[in-house]
Amino acid sequence: MNNKPVFENDIKKPLGVLVRHRIPWLLLGLIGGGAAAVMVSKYEAILGNDIRLAFFIPIIVYMSDAVGTQTETIYVRYLQKTGAHFWKYIWKETRLGLTLGLLFGAITGVFASLWLGSQAIGLAVGAAMFINMTIAPILATAIPMILYKEHSDPALGAGPLATILQDLLSLMVYFLIATLIIF
């Protein structure tokens, strides 16, 4: 018996079915977005001490999501064609994340430092970018694999689930690093 999830053709499905399949994942994203807003509010004192930290929230979150989305899209396609090789794939993505994290952490750290004239902010931004871009591909590989193993279509749920988890993690890492370095 084949236990692989079935990757169905959405173009043949009625609109109501598509909506029912997508709403739970999107509601999860909405709840996670609310959680992210609450999380940022917990760092109001830090932001109040140096509002310039808020300038980098979008780039920290976006870049983590972008590298995760790239990994996830490629891995879901790979899963559909091959069915596995998780450890080999995650090892490759971990090395890729480290490399991209070093490169983009250095770029954003130097940019923040030069732009704002603050080595502390540059270090916080660069370190957060490095850590988040290193973690994102691991998360973006693990979530589709978990859904795949649970016989769920990873193309449907992995995106919203990985995005909100990565957003929350990115914000937490950024503010923890900023707290340690700046305050």
Buried (B, 14 or more C-beta within 10 A) or exposed (E): EEEEBEEEEEEEEEEEEEEEBBEEBEEBBEEBBEBBEEBBEEBEEBBEEBEBBEBBBEBBBEBBBBBBBBBBBBBBEBBBEEEEEBEEBBEBBBEBBBEBBBEBBEEBBEBBBEEBEBEBBBBBBBBBBBBBBBBBBBBBBBBBBBBBEEEBBBBBBBBBBBBBBBBBBBBBBBBBBBBEBBE
